[in-house]
Amino acid sequence: MEKLEAYRKAVAELGNVSAEELSRYIEEKYGVQIAPNFMPLYRASLQEWEKVNRQRQEAKVAITATANG
C-alpha cells in the first residue's frame, strides 16, 4: 500500500488526531512507516489530490453538459 493511501485511510478512520497517534496507527494497521514530522506533507498532498479529483469531476460534468447541448 502506498503511504498516501495509508494516510488517507487512517485519517478517514481516526479523524483529527495527533501526528504521533496517526503515525503509530498507520504502522500498526497498514505496516507502513511514516514519521510524525512528515504528516503535514501528507496532509497537503492529500488536499491537493482531492482538489485535482474535484476539478476533474467538474470538468467531466461540464464536458458532458456541453456535448449534450
Secondary structure, DSSP 8 states (H G I E B T S, - for coil): --HHHHHHHHHHHH-S--HHHHHHHHHHHH-----GGGHHHHHHHHHHHHHHHHHHHHHHHHHHHHHH-
